[in-house]
Amino acid sequence: MADISGLKINGLAAREIMKMPAVRADLVARGQRIARNAEGMSESGNARYGVVAKNLEVSAHVFVQTADAASIASNAKHNSLVKSVDAGKG
């Protein structure tokens, strides 16, 4: 493994990268995969999950949340959102 002990991170540049539109778009795509996977766990097929993207102080963030009563019930019963996190990888 390479010795990186002398490596210095430019914090301002790192924060700017984490706020870039391409990074936000990638996070939104990951959030949408998580939401679709969670929707697939619904027995009724009516559960909908919302994806909300925000640029916070340090970086872009994406939140996947229940969007209706069916998704609230499905998530409570199946723990759909937690089980769907792996769908966002890649």
HTML snippet that shows the backbone in 3Dmol.js (N, CA, C, O; Angstrom):
<script src="https://3Dmol.org/build/3Dmol-min.js"></script>
<div id="view" style="width:600px;height:400px;position:relative"></div>
<script>
const pdb = `
ATOM      1  N   MET A   1       0.846  -1.178   0.000  1.00  0.00           N
ATOM      2  CA  MET A   1       0.000   0.000   0.000  1.00  0.00           C
ATOM      3  C   MET A   1       0.892   1.243   0.000  1.00  0.00           C
ATOM      4  O   MET A   1       1.944   1.257   0.639  1.00  0.00           O
ATOM      5  N   ALA A   2       0.479   2.252  -0.698  1.00  0.00           N
ATOM      6  CA  ALA A   2       1.259   3.485  -0.811  1.00  0.00           C
ATOM      7  C   ALA A   2       1.250   4.265   0.498  1.00  0.00           C
ATOM      8  O   ALA A   2       0.266   4.261   1.236  1.00  0.00           O
ATOM      9  N   ASP A   3       2.355   4.925   0.764  1.00  0.00           N
ATOM     10  CA  ASP A   3       2.459   5.768   1.945  1.00  0.00           C
ATOM     11  C   ASP A   3       1.814   7.118   1.631  1.00  0.00           C
ATOM     12  O   ASP A   3       2.296   7.853   0.770  1.00  0.00           O
ATOM     13  N   ILE A   4       0.743   7.438   2.319  1.00  0.00           N
ATOM     14  CA  ILE A   4       0.040   8.710   2.087  1.00  0.00           C
ATOM     15  C   ILE A   4       0.146   9.633   3.293  1.00  0.00           C
ATOM     16  O   ILE A   4      -0.662  10.548   3.450  1.00  0.00           O
ATOM     17  N   SER A   5       1.140   9.397   4.148  1.00  0.00           N
ATOM     18  CA  SER A   5       1.261  10.184   5.378  1.00  0.00           C
ATOM     19  C   SER A   5       1.474  11.666   5.104  1.00  0.00           C
ATOM     20  O   SER A   5       1.112  12.496   5.938  1.00  0.00           O
ATOM     21  N   GLY A   6       2.051  12.021   3.961  1.00  0.00           N
ATOM     22  CA  GLY A   6       2.282  13.423   3.646  1.00  0.00           C
ATOM     23  C   GLY A   6       1.155  14.053   2.843  1.00  0.00           C
ATOM     24  O   GLY A   6       1.244  15.216   2.451  1.00  0.00           O
ATOM     25  N   LEU A   7       0.110  13.298   2.601  1.00  0.00           N
ATOM     26  CA  LEU A   7      -1.013  13.780   1.797  1.00  0.00           C
ATOM     27  C   LEU A   7      -1.811  14.832   2.552  1.00  0.00           C
ATOM     28  O   LEU A   7      -2.157  14.639   3.718  1.00  0.00           O
ATOM     29  N   LYS A   8      -2.100  15.928   1.896  1.00  0.00           N
ATOM     30  CA  LYS A   8      -2.922  16.970   2.500  1.00  0.00           C
ATOM     31  C   LYS A   8      -4.174  17.147   1.650  1.00  0.00           C
ATOM     32  O   LYS A   8      -4.091  17.280   0.429  1.00  0.00           O
ATOM     33  N   ILE A   9      -5.320  17.147   2.296  1.00  0.00           N
ATOM     34  CA  ILE A   9      -6.603  17.296   1.618  1.00  0.00           C
ATOM     35  C   ILE A   9      -6.995  18.769   1.629  1.00  0.00           C
ATOM     36  O   ILE A   9      -6.944  19.428   2.668  1.00  0.00           O
ATOM     37  N   ASN A  10      -7.375  19.263   0.494  1.00  0.00           N
ATOM     38  CA  ASN A  10      -7.896  20.619   0.395  1.00  0.00           C
ATOM     39  C   ASN A  10      -9.390  20.532   0.744  1.00  0.00           C
ATOM     40  O   ASN A  10     -10.215  20.164  -0.093  1.00  0.00           O
ATOM     41  N   GLY A  11      -9.711  20.873   1.974  1.00  0.00           N
ATOM     42  CA  GLY A  11     -11.082  20.737   2.468  1.00  0.00           C
ATOM     43  C   GLY A  11     -12.103  21.519   1.660  1.00  0.00           C
ATOM     44  O   GLY A  11     -13.199  21.024   1.399  1.00  0.00           O
ATOM     45  N   LEU A  12     -11.754  22.733   1.261  1.00  0.00           N
ATOM     46  CA  LEU A  12     -12.679  23.549   0.480  1.00  0.00           C
ATOM     47  C   LEU A  12     -12.971  22.883  -0.864  1.00  0.00           C
ATOM     48  O   LEU A  12     -14.122  22.833  -1.297  1.00  0.00           O
ATOM     49  N   ALA A  13     -11.941  22.380  -1.515  1.00  0.00           N
ATOM     50  CA  ALA A  13     -12.128  21.705  -2.804  1.00  0.00           C
ATOM     51  C   ALA A  13     -12.956  20.442  -2.634  1.00  0.00           C
ATOM     52  O   ALA A  13     -13.809  20.147  -3.471  1.00  0.00           O
ATOM     53  N   ALA A  14     -12.717  19.691  -1.561  1.00  0.00           N
ATOM     54  CA  ALA A  14     -13.484  18.468  -1.308  1.00  0.00           C
ATOM     55  C   ALA A  14     -14.962  18.798  -1.118  1.00  0.00           C
ATOM     56  O   ALA A  14     -15.828  18.092  -1.635  1.00  0.00           O
ATOM     57  N   ARG A  15     -15.251  19.860  -0.383  1.00  0.00           N
ATOM     58  CA  ARG A  15     -16.658  20.256  -0.184  1.00  0.00           C
ATOM     59  C   ARG A  15     -17.302  20.689  -1.487  1.00  0.00           C
ATOM     60  O   ARG A  15     -18.472  20.394  -1.729  1.00  0.00           O
ATOM     61  N   GLU A  16     -16.551  21.384  -2.327  1.00  0.00           N
ATOM     62  CA  GLU A  16     -17.084  21.818  -3.619  1.00  0.00           C
ATOM     63  C   GLU A  16     -17.384  20.612  -4.514  1.00  0.00           C
ATOM     64  O   GLU A  16     -18.401  20.584  -5.207  1.00  0.00           O
ATOM     65  N   ILE A  17     -16.501  19.631  -4.492  1.00  0.00           N
ATOM     66  CA  ILE A  17     -16.740  18.404  -5.269  1.00  0.00           C
ATOM     67  C   ILE A  17     -18.003  17.715  -4.780  1.00  0.00           C
ATOM     68  O   ILE A  17     -18.815  17.263  -5.587  1.00  0.00           O
ATOM     69  N   MET A  18     -18.177  17.630  -3.460  1.00  0.00           N
ATOM     70  CA  MET A  18     -19.336  16.941  -2.895  1.00  0.00           C
ATOM     71  C   MET A  18     -20.651  17.671  -3.168  1.00  0.00           C
ATOM     72  O   MET A  18     -21.723  17.106  -2.952  1.00  0.00           O
ATOM     73  N   LYS A  19     -20.582  18.914  -3.637  1.00  0.00           N
ATOM     74  CA  LYS A  19     -21.790  19.683  -3.971  1.00  0.00           C
ATOM     75  C   LYS A  19     -22.035  19.764  -5.480  1.00  0.00           C
ATOM     76  O   LYS A  19     -23.017  20.367  -5.914  1.00  0.00           O
ATOM     77  N   MET A  20     -21.154  19.163  -6.279  1.00  0.00           N
ATOM     78  CA  MET A  20     -21.264  19.267  -7.733  1.00  0.00           C
ATOM     79  C   MET A  20     -22.561  18.618  -8.245  1.00  0.00           C
ATOM     80  O   MET A  20     -23.037  17.638  -7.671  1.00  0.00           O
ATOM     81  N   PRO A  21     -23.128  19.174  -9.329  1.00  0.00           N
ATOM     82  CA  PRO A  21     -24.349  18.604  -9.908  1.00  0.00           C
ATOM     83  C   PRO A  21     -24.212  17.121 -10.266  1.00  0.00           C
ATOM     84  O   PRO A  21     -25.179  16.372 -10.118  1.00  0.00           O
ATOM     85  N   ALA A  22     -23.049  16.679 -10.728  1.00  0.00           N
ATOM     86  CA  ALA A  22     -22.860  15.269 -11.089  1.00  0.00           C
ATOM     87  C   ALA A  22     -22.945  14.370  -9.853  1.00  0.00           C
ATOM     88  O   ALA A  22     -23.482  13.264  -9.921  1.00  0.00           O
ATOM     89  N   VAL A  23     -22.417  14.844  -8.731  1.00  0.00           N
ATOM     90  CA  VAL A  23     -22.484  14.078  -7.486  1.00  0.00           C
ATOM     91  C   VAL A  23     -23.932  14.007  -7.019  1.00  0.00           C
ATOM     92  O   VAL A  23     -24.413  12.948  -6.617  1.00  0.00           O
ATOM     93  N   ARG A  24     -24.621  15.141  -7.075  1.00  0.00           N
ATOM     94  CA  ARG A  24     -26.034  15.173  -6.677  1.00  0.00           C
ATOM     95  C   ARG A  24     -26.863  14.252  -7.572  1.00  0.00           C
ATOM     96  O   ARG A  24     -27.732  13.536  -7.074  1.00  0.00           O
ATOM     97  N   ALA A  25     -26.614  14.257  -8.873  1.00  0.00           N
ATOM     98  CA  ALA A  25     -27.349  13.394  -9.799  1.00  0.00           C
ATOM     99  C   ALA A  25     -27.113  11.922  -9.476  1.00  0.00           C
ATOM    100  O   ALA A  25     -28.040  11.115  -9.541  1.00  0.00           O
ATOM    101  N   ASP A  26     -25.876  11.571  -9.128  1.00  0.00           N
ATOM    102  CA  ASP A  26     -25.573  10.197  -8.751  1.00  0.00           C
ATOM    103  C   ASP A  26     -26.327   9.804  -7.485  1.00  0.00           C
ATOM    104  O   ASP A  26     -26.872   8.703  -7.394  1.00  0.00           O
ATOM    105  N   LEU A  27     -26.354  10.702  -6.518  1.00  0.00           N
ATOM    106  CA  LEU A  27     -27.075  10.420  -5.273  1.00  0.00           C
ATOM    107  C   LEU A  27     -28.575  10.265  -5.520  1.00  0.00           C
ATOM    108  O   LEU A  27     -29.215   9.395  -4.929  1.00  0.00           O
ATOM    109  N   VAL A  28     -29.138  11.105  -6.391  1.00  0.00           N
ATOM    110  CA  VAL A  28     -30.564  11.001  -6.721  1.00  0.00           C
ATOM    111  C   VAL A  28     -30.847   9.646  -7.378  1.00  0.00           C
ATOM    112  O   VAL A  28     -31.839   8.996  -7.047  1.00  0.00           O
ATOM    113  N   ALA A  29     -29.994   9.222  -8.294  1.00  0.00           N
ATOM    114  CA  ALA A  29     -30.182   7.921  -8.954  1.00  0.00           C
ATOM    115  C   ALA A  29     -30.132   6.784  -7.934  1.00  0.00           C
ATOM    116  O   ALA A  29     -30.921   5.842  -8.005  1.00  0.00           O
ATOM    117  N   ARG A  30     -29.205   6.880  -6.994  1.00  0.00           N
ATOM    118  CA  ARG A  30     -29.126   5.862  -5.944  1.00  0.00           C
ATOM    119  C   ARG A  30     -30.389   5.870  -5.077  1.00  0.00           C
ATOM    120  O   ARG A  30     -30.925   4.815  -4.739  1.00  0.00           O
ATOM    121  N   GLY A  31     -30.851   7.062  -4.725  1.00  0.00           N
ATOM    122  CA  GLY A  31     -32.076   7.180  -3.936  1.00  0.00           C
ATOM    123  C   GLY A  31     -33.278   6.606  -4.666  1.00  0.00           C
ATOM    124  O   GLY A  31     -34.131   5.964  -4.054  1.00  0.00           O
ATOM    125  N   GLN A  32     -33.349   6.833  -5.964  1.00  0.00           N
ATOM    126  CA  GLN A  32     -34.459   6.295  -6.750  1.00  0.00           C
ATOM    127  C   GLN A  32     -34.416   4.772  -6.796  1.00  0.00           C
ATOM    128  O   GLN A  32     -35.464   4.128  -6.753  1.00  0.00           O
ATOM    129  N   ARG A  33     -33.223   4.185  -6.883  1.00  0.00           N
ATOM    130  CA  ARG A  33     -33.114   2.722  -6.858  1.00  0.00           C
ATOM    131  C   ARG A  33     -33.579   2.173  -5.508  1.00  0.00           C
ATOM    132  O   ARG A  33     -34.255   1.146  -5.451  1.00  0.00           O
ATOM    133  N   ILE A  34     -33.215   2.858  -4.431  1.00  0.00           N
ATOM    134  CA  ILE A  34     -33.657   2.445  -3.098  1.00  0.00           C
ATOM    135  C   ILE A  34     -35.181   2.527  -3.005  1.00  0.00           C
ATOM    136  O   ILE A  34     -35.827   1.599  -2.518  1.00  0.00           O
ATOM    137  N   ALA A  35     -35.754   3.642  -3.472  1.00  0.00           N
ATOM    138  CA  ALA A  35     -37.208   3.836  -3.413  1.00  0.00           C
ATOM    139  C   ALA A  35     -37.933   2.772  -4.219  1.00  0.00           C
ATOM    140  O   ALA A  35     -38.915   2.206  -3.740  1.00  0.00           O
ATOM    141  N   ARG A  36     -37.467   2.483  -5.447  1.00  0.00           N
ATOM    142  CA  ARG A  36     -38.136   1.476  -6.290  1.00  0.00           C
ATOM    143  C   ARG A  36     -38.062   0.096  -5.654  1.00  0.00           C
ATOM    144  O   ARG A  36     -39.024  -0.669  -5.706  1.00  0.00           O
ATOM    145  N   ASN A  37     -36.910  -0.222  -5.050  1.00  0.00           N
ATOM    146  CA  ASN A  37     -36.764  -1.517  -4.393  1.00  0.00           C
ATOM    147  C   ASN A  37     -37.727  -1.632  -3.215  1.00  0.00           C
ATOM    148  O   ASN A  37     -38.362  -2.668  -3.022  1.00  0.00           O
ATOM    149  N   ALA A  38     -37.830  -0.562  -2.432  1.00  0.00           N
ATOM    150  CA  ALA A  38     -38.754  -0.561  -1.282  1.00  0.00           C
ATOM    151  C   ALA A  38     -40.196  -0.682  -1.752  1.00  0.00           C
ATOM    152  O   ALA A  38     -41.002  -1.372  -1.126  1.00  0.00           O
ATOM    153  N   GLU A  39     -40.522  -0.012  -2.853  1.00  0.00           N
ATOM    154  CA  GLU A  39     -41.889  -0.115  -3.385  1.00  0.00           C
ATOM    155  C   GLU A  39     -42.214  -1.550  -3.793  1.00  0.00           C
ATOM    156  O   GLU A  39     -43.360  -1.985  -3.679  1.00  0.00           O
ATOM    157  N   GLY A  40     -41.225  -2.273  -4.261  1.00  0.00           N
ATOM    158  CA  GLY A  40     -41.431  -3.657  -4.668  1.00  0.00           C
ATOM    159  C   GLY A  40     -41.745  -4.589  -3.517  1.00  0.00           C
ATOM    160  O   GLY A  40     -42.214  -5.704  -3.747  1.00  0.00           O
ATOM    161  N   MET A  41     -41.503  -4.171  -2.295  1.00  0.00           N
ATOM    162  CA  MET A  41     -41.794  -5.003  -1.119  1.00  0.00           C
ATOM    163  C   MET A  41     -43.236  -4.853  -0.650  1.00  0.00           C
ATOM    164  O   MET A  41     -43.689  -5.604   0.214  1.00  0.00           O
ATOM    165  N   SER A  42     -43.948  -3.900  -1.207  1.00  0.00           N
ATOM    166  CA  SER A  42     -45.321  -3.643  -0.795  1.00  0.00           C
ATOM    167  C   SER A  42     -46.235  -4.762  -1.273  1.00  0.00           C
ATOM    168  O   SER A  42     -46.232  -5.110  -2.454  1.00  0.00           O
ATOM    169  N   GLU A  43     -47.012  -5.321  -0.363  1.00  0.00           N
ATOM    170  CA  GLU A  43     -47.954  -6.378  -0.728  1.00  0.00           C
ATOM    171  C   GLU A  43     -49.069  -5.855  -1.622  1.00  0.00           C
ATOM    172  O   GLU A  43     -49.549  -6.564  -2.507  1.00  0.00           O
ATOM    173  N   SER A  44     -49.479  -4.618  -1.389  1.00  0.00           N
ATOM    174  CA  SER A  44     -50.574  -4.041  -2.169  1.00  0.00           C
ATOM    175  C   SER A  44     -50.097  -3.498  -3.506  1.00  0.00           C
ATOM    176  O   SER A  44     -50.890  -3.335  -4.434  1.00  0.00           O
ATOM    177  N   GLY A  45     -48.800  -3.218  -3.606  1.00  0.00           N
ATOM    178  CA  GLY A  45     -48.262  -2.626  -4.820  1.00  0.00           C
ATOM    179  C   GLY A  45     -48.553  -1.141  -4.932  1.00  0.00           C
ATOM    180  O   GLY A  45     -48.270  -0.529  -5.962  1.00  0.00           O
ATOM    181  N   ASN A  46     -49.116  -0.555  -3.884  1.00  0.00           N
ATOM    182  CA  ASN A  46     -49.504   0.857  -3.910  1.00  0.00           C
ATOM    183  C   ASN A  46     -48.563   1.776  -3.147  1.00  0.00           C
ATOM    184  O   ASN A  46     -48.747   2.993  -3.167  1.00  0.00           O
ATOM    185  N   ALA A  47     -47.554   1.220  -2.472  1.00  0.00           N
ATOM    186  CA  ALA A  47     -46.651   2.041  -1.661  1.00  0.00           C
ATOM    187  C   ALA A  47     -45.768   2.901  -2.560  1.00  0.00           C
ATOM    188  O   ALA A  47     -45.234   2.422  -3.561  1.00  0.00           O
ATOM    189  N   ARG A  48     -45.619   4.161  -2.200  1.00  0.00           N
ATOM    190  CA  ARG A  48     -44.760   5.081  -2.943  1.00  0.00           C
ATOM    191  C   ARG A  48     -43.794   5.738  -1.963  1.00  0.00           C
ATOM    192  O   ARG A  48     -44.175   6.171  -0.875  1.00  0.00           O
ATOM    193  N   TYR A  49     -42.542   5.798  -2.379  1.00  0.00           N
ATOM    194  CA  TYR A  49     -41.493   6.432  -1.587  1.00  0.00           C
ATOM    195  C   TYR A  49     -40.969   7.626  -2.354  1.00  0.00           C
ATOM    196  O   TYR A  49     -40.807   7.565  -3.572  1.00  0.00           O
ATOM    197  N   GLY A  50     -40.704   8.704  -1.654  1.00  0.00           N
ATOM    198  CA  GLY A  50     -40.215   9.920  -2.286  1.00  0.00           C
ATOM    199  C   GLY A  50     -38.718  10.077  -2.112  1.00  0.00           C
ATOM    200  O   GLY A  50     -38.141   9.617  -1.127  1.00  0.00           O
ATOM    201  N   VAL A  51     -38.098  10.732  -3.081  1.00  0.00           N
ATOM    202  CA  VAL A  51     -36.663  11.018  -3.034  1.00  0.00           C
ATOM    203  C   VAL A  51     -36.511  12.535  -3.019  1.00  0.00           C
ATOM    204  O   VAL A  51     -36.982  13.225  -3.924  1.00  0.00           O
ATOM    205  N   VAL A  52     -35.852  13.045  -1.988  1.00  0.00           N
ATOM    206  CA  VAL A  52     -35.650  14.483  -1.828  1.00  0.00           C
ATOM    207  C   VAL A  52     -34.152  14.758  -1.814  1.00  0.00           C
ATOM    208  O   VAL A  52     -33.420  14.202  -0.995  1.00  0.00           O
ATOM    209  N   ALA A  53     -33.699  15.615  -2.720  1.00  0.00           N
ATOM    210  CA  ALA A  53     -32.281  15.976  -2.790  1.00  0.00           C
ATOM    211  C   ALA A  53     -32.083  17.380  -2.245  1.00  0.00           C
ATOM    212  O   ALA A  53     -32.861  18.291  -2.530  1.00  0.00           O
ATOM    213  N   LYS A  54     -31.022  17.539  -1.454  1.00  0.00           N
ATOM    214  CA  LYS A  54     -30.707  18.854  -0.888  1.00  0.00           C
ATOM    215  C   LYS A  54     -29.198  19.050  -0.884  1.00  0.00           C
ATOM    216  O   LYS A  54     -28.440  18.103  -0.675  1.00  0.00           O
ATOM    217  N   ASN A  55     -28.775  20.272  -1.115  1.00  0.00           N
ATOM    218  CA  ASN A  55     -27.379  20.637  -0.896  1.00  0.00           C
ATOM    219  C   ASN A  55     -27.302  21.258   0.483  1.00  0.00           C
ATOM    220  O   ASN A  55     -27.812  22.355   0.709  1.00  0.00           O
ATOM    221  N   LEU A  56     -26.669  20.564   1.395  1.00  0.00           N
ATOM    222  CA  LEU A  56     -26.495  21.078   2.744  1.00  0.00           C
ATOM    223  C   LEU A  56     -25.146  21.790   2.816  1.00  0.00           C
ATOM    224  O   LEU A  56     -24.468  21.940   1.800  1.00  0.00           O
ATOM    225  N   GLU A  57     -24.765  22.215   3.982  1.00  0.00           N
ATOM    226  CA  GLU A  57     -23.569  23.041   4.126  1.00  0.00           C
ATOM    227  C   GLU A  57     -22.309  22.382   3.567  1.00  0.00           C
ATOM    228  O   GLU A  57     -21.503  23.048   2.917  1.00  0.00           O
ATOM    229  N   VAL A  58     -22.133  21.106   3.809  1.00  0.00           N
ATOM    230  CA  VAL A  58     -20.904  20.434   3.415  1.00  0.00           C
ATOM    231  C   VAL A  58     -21.034  19.678   2.095  1.00  0.00           C
ATOM    232  O   VAL A  58     -20.093  19.667   1.301  1.00  0.00           O
ATOM    233  N   SER A  59     -22.183  19.046   1.845  1.00  0.00           N
ATOM    234  CA  SER A  59     -22.304  18.212   0.649  1.00  0.00           C
ATOM    235  C   SER A  59     -23.760  18.022   0.261  1.00  0.00           C
ATOM    236  O   SER A  59     -24.678  18.419   0.979  1.00  0.00           O
ATOM    237  N   ALA A  60     -23.940  17.405  -0.894  1.00  0.00           N
ATOM    238  CA  ALA A  60     -25.278  17.048  -1.352  1.00  0.00           C
ATOM    239  C   ALA A  60     -25.759  15.847  -0.542  1.00  0.00           C
ATOM    240  O   ALA A  60     -24.967  14.975  -0.182  1.00  0.00           O
ATOM    241  N   HIS A  61     -27.045  15.808  -0.260  1.00  0.00           N
ATOM    242  CA  HIS A  61     -27.652  14.701   0.465  1.00  0.00           C
ATOM    243  C   HIS A  61     -28.930  14.299  -0.260  1.00  0.00           C
ATOM    244  O   HIS A  61     -29.574  15.121  -0.911  1.00  0.00           O
ATOM    245  N   VAL A  62     -29.284  13.037  -0.139  1.00  0.00           N
ATOM    246  CA  VAL A  62     -30.552  12.549  -0.670  1.00  0.00           C
ATOM    247  C   VAL A  62     -31.255  11.793   0.446  1.00  0.00           C
ATOM    248  O   VAL A  62     -30.648  10.989   1.154  1.00  0.00           O
ATOM    249  N   PHE A  63     -32.534  12.063   0.587  1.00  0.00           N
ATOM    250  CA  PHE A  63     -33.355  11.415   1.591  1.00  0.00           C
ATOM    251  C   PHE A  63     -34.439  10.613   0.884  1.00  0.00           C
ATOM    252  O   PHE A  63     -35.116  11.135  -0.002  1.00  0.00           O
ATOM    253  N   VAL A  64     -34.611   9.359   1.262  1.00  0.00           N
ATOM    254  CA  VAL A  64     -35.694   8.539   0.733  1.00  0.00           C
ATOM    255  C   VAL A  64     -36.689   8.396   1.869  1.00  0.00           C
ATOM    256  O   VAL A  64     -36.337   7.980   2.973  1.00  0.00           O
ATOM    257  N   GLN A  65     -37.939   8.745   1.587  1.00  0.00           N
ATOM    258  CA  GLN A  65     -38.929   8.775   2.660  1.00  0.00           C
ATOM    259  C   GLN A  65     -40.257   8.201   2.204  1.00  0.00           C
ATOM    260  O   GLN A  65     -40.554   8.138   1.011  1.00  0.00           O
ATOM    261  N   THR A  66     -41.047   7.786   3.178  1.00  0.00           N
ATOM    262  CA  THR A  66     -42.387   7.302   2.870  1.00  0.00           C
ATOM    263  C   THR A  66     -43.202   8.472   2.338  1.00  0.00           C
ATOM    264  O   THR A  66     -43.093   9.594   2.832  1.00  0.00           O
ATOM    265  N   ALA A  67     -44.024   8.196   1.322  1.00  0.00           N
ATOM    266  CA  ALA A  67     -44.763   9.278   0.680  1.00  0.00           C
ATOM    267  C   ALA A  67     -46.269   9.158   0.850  1.00  0.00           C
ATOM    268  O   ALA A  67     -47.006  10.071   0.477  1.00  0.00           O
ATOM    269  N   ASP A  68     -46.740   8.045   1.408  1.00  0.00           N
ATOM    270  CA  ASP A  68     -48.182   7.872   1.582  1.00  0.00           C
ATOM    271  C   ASP A  68     -48.454   6.828   2.670  1.00  0.00           C
ATOM    272  O   ASP A  68     -47.529   6.212   3.201  1.00  0.00           O
ATOM    273  N   ALA A  69     -49.722   6.644   2.987  1.00  0.00           N
ATOM    274  CA  ALA A  69     -50.098   5.707   4.050  1.00  0.00           C
ATOM    275  C   ALA A  69     -49.678   4.279   3.723  1.00  0.00           C
ATOM    276  O   ALA A  69     -49.285   3.531   4.619  1.00  0.00           O
ATOM    277  N   ALA A  70     -49.757   3.890   2.453  1.00  0.00           N
ATOM    278  CA  ALA A  70     -49.381   2.531   2.067  1.00  0.00           C
ATOM    279  C   ALA A  70     -47.894   2.291   2.300  1.00  0.00           C
ATOM    280  O   ALA A  70     -47.504   1.215   2.752  1.00  0.00           O
ATOM    281  N   SER A  71     -47.058   3.286   1.993  1.00  0.00           N
ATOM    282  CA  SER A  71     -45.614   3.111   2.204  1.00  0.00           C
ATOM    283  C   SER A  71     -45.273   3.130   3.691  1.00  0.00           C
ATOM    284  O   SER A  71     -44.356   2.431   4.124  1.00  0.00           O
ATOM    285  N   ILE A  72     -45.992   3.913   4.467  1.00  0.00           N
ATOM    286  CA  ILE A  72     -45.768   3.927   5.915  1.00  0.00           C
ATOM    287  C   ILE A  72     -46.068   2.545   6.491  1.00  0.00           C
ATOM    288  O   ILE A  72     -45.287   2.013   7.281  1.00  0.00           O
ATOM    289  N   ALA A  73     -47.203   1.968   6.094  1.00  0.00           N
ATOM    290  CA  ALA A  73     -47.595   0.639   6.586  1.00  0.00           C
ATOM    291  C   ALA A  73     -46.622  -0.431   6.106  1.00  0.00           C
ATOM    292  O   ALA A  73     -46.228  -1.307   6.876  1.00  0.00           O
ATOM    293  N   SER A  74     -46.235  -0.361   4.835  1.00  0.00           N
ATOM    294  CA  SER A  74     -45.316  -1.354   4.278  1.00  0.00           C
ATOM    295  C   SER A  74     -43.951  -1.272   4.953  1.00  0.00           C
ATOM    296  O   SER A  74     -43.355  -2.296   5.288  1.00  0.00           O
ATOM    297  N   ASN A  75     -43.461  -0.058   5.149  1.00  0.00           N
ATOM    298  CA  ASN A  75     -42.167   0.116   5.799  1.00  0.00           C
ATOM    299  C   ASN A  75     -42.208  -0.375   7.242  1.00  0.00           C
ATOM    300  O   ASN A  75     -41.245  -0.975   7.720  1.00  0.00           O
ATOM    301  N   ALA A  76     -43.310  -0.128   7.935  1.00  0.00           N
ATOM    302  CA  ALA A  76     -43.448  -0.584   9.322  1.00  0.00           C
ATOM    303  C   ALA A  76     -43.459  -2.110   9.397  1.00  0.00           C
ATOM    304  O   ALA A  76     -42.900  -2.698  10.322  1.00  0.00           O
ATOM    305  N   LYS A  77     -44.098  -2.739   8.419  1.00  0.00           N
ATOM    306  CA  LYS A  77     -44.222  -4.197   8.429  1.00  0.00           C
ATOM    307  C   LYS A  77     -42.955  -4.895   7.928  1.00  0.00           C
ATOM    308  O   LYS A  77     -42.527  -5.892   8.508  1.00  0.00           O
ATOM    309  N   HIS A  78     -42.357  -4.375   6.858  1.00  0.00           N
ATOM    310  CA  HIS A  78     -41.254  -5.064   6.194  1.00  0.00           C
ATOM    311  C   HIS A  78     -39.884  -4.427   6.423  1.00  0.00           C
ATOM    312  O   HIS A  78     -38.863  -4.995   6.035  1.00  0.00           O
ATOM    313  N   ASN A  79     -39.857  -3.244   7.056  1.00  0.00           N
ATOM    314  CA  ASN A  79     -38.608  -2.501   7.217  1.00  0.00           C
ATOM    315  C   ASN A  79     -37.989  -2.250   5.838  1.00  0.00           C
ATOM    316  O   ASN A  79     -36.785  -2.411   5.641  1.00  0.00           O
ATOM    317  N   SER A  80     -38.830  -1.858   4.906  1.00  0.00           N
ATOM    318  CA  SER A  80     -38.482  -1.777   3.490  1.00  0.00           C
ATOM    319  C   SER A  80     -37.303  -0.873   3.188  1.00  0.00           C
ATOM    320  O   SER A  80     -36.439  -1.231   2.387  1.00  0.00           O
ATOM    321  N   LEU A  81     -37.253   0.285   3.809  1.00  0.00           N
ATOM    322  CA  LEU A  81     -36.177   1.226   3.492  1.00  0.00           C
ATOM    323  C   LEU A  81     -34.811   0.697   3.913  1.00  0.00           C
ATOM    324  O   LEU A  81     -33.844   0.799   3.158  1.00  0.00           O
ATOM    325  N   VAL A  82     -34.729   0.134   5.110  1.00  0.00           N
ATOM    326  CA  VAL A  82     -33.448  -0.408   5.570  1.00  0.00           C
ATOM    327  C   VAL A  82     -33.012  -1.567   4.683  1.00  0.00           C
ATOM    328  O   VAL A  82     -31.841  -1.674   4.320  1.00  0.00           O
ATOM    329  N   LYS A  83     -33.963  -2.436   4.336  1.00  0.00           N
ATOM    330  CA  LYS A  83     -33.649  -3.589   3.496  1.00  0.00           C
ATOM    331  C   LYS A  83     -33.264  -3.174   2.078  1.00  0.00           C
ATOM    332  O   LYS A  83     -32.624  -3.946   1.365  1.00  0.00           O
ATOM    333  N   SER A  84     -33.641  -1.975   1.662  1.00  0.00           N
ATOM    334  CA  SER A  84     -33.397  -1.527   0.301  1.00  0.00           C
ATOM    335  C   SER A  84     -32.109  -0.735   0.129  1.00  0.00           C
ATOM    336  O   SER A  84     -31.764  -0.365  -0.993  1.00  0.00           O
ATOM    337  N   VAL A  85     -31.402  -0.472   1.199  1.00  0.00           N
ATOM    338  CA  VAL A  85     -30.200   0.357   1.104  1.00  0.00           C
ATOM    339  C   VAL A  85     -29.188  -0.226   0.111  1.00  0.00           C
ATOM    340  O   VAL A  85     -28.561   0.525  -0.637  1.00  0.00           O
ATOM    341  N   ASP A  86     -29.022  -1.537   0.094  1.00  0.00           N
ATOM    342  CA  ASP A  86     -28.052  -2.148  -0.830  1.00  0.00           C
ATOM    343  C   ASP A  86     -28.402  -1.884  -2.285  1.00  0.00           C
ATOM    344  O   ASP A  86     -27.516  -1.916  -3.139  1.00  0.00           O
ATOM    345  N   ALA A  87     -29.671  -1.624  -2.594  1.00  0.00           N
ATOM    346  CA  ALA A  87     -30.068  -1.322  -3.973  1.00  0.00           C
ATOM    347  C   ALA A  87     -29.447  -0.018  -4.452  1.00  0.00           C
ATOM    348  O   ALA A  87     -29.335   0.207  -5.657  1.00  0.00           O
ATOM    349  N   GLY A  88     -29.045   0.835  -3.531  1.00  0.00           N
ATOM    350  CA  GLY A  88     -28.438   2.110  -3.887  1.00  0.00           C
ATOM    351  C   GLY A  88     -26.939   2.019  -4.139  1.00  0.00           C
ATOM    352  O   GLY A  88     -26.326   2.990  -4.582  1.00  0.00           O
ATOM    353  N   LYS A  89     -26.349   0.877  -3.866  1.00  0.00           N
ATOM    354  CA  LYS A  89     -24.902   0.731  -4.090  1.00  0.00           C
ATOM    355  C   LYS A  89     -24.622   0.570  -5.567  1.00  0.00           C
ATOM    356  O   LYS A  89     -25.464   0.103  -6.334  1.00  0.00           O
ATOM    357  N   GLY A  90     -23.426   0.964  -5.948  1.00  0.00           N
ATOM    358  CA  GLY A  90     -23.008   0.722  -7.333  1.00  0.00           C
ATOM    359  C   GLY A  90     -23.016   1.911  -8.119  1.00  0.00           C
ATOM    360  O   GLY A  90     -22.689   1.870  -9.305  1.00  0.00           O
TER     361      GLY A  90
END
`;
const viewer = $3Dmol.createViewer("view");
viewer.addModel(pdb, "pdb");
viewer.setStyle({}, {cartoon: {color: "spectrum"}});
viewer.zoomTo();
viewer.render();
</script>
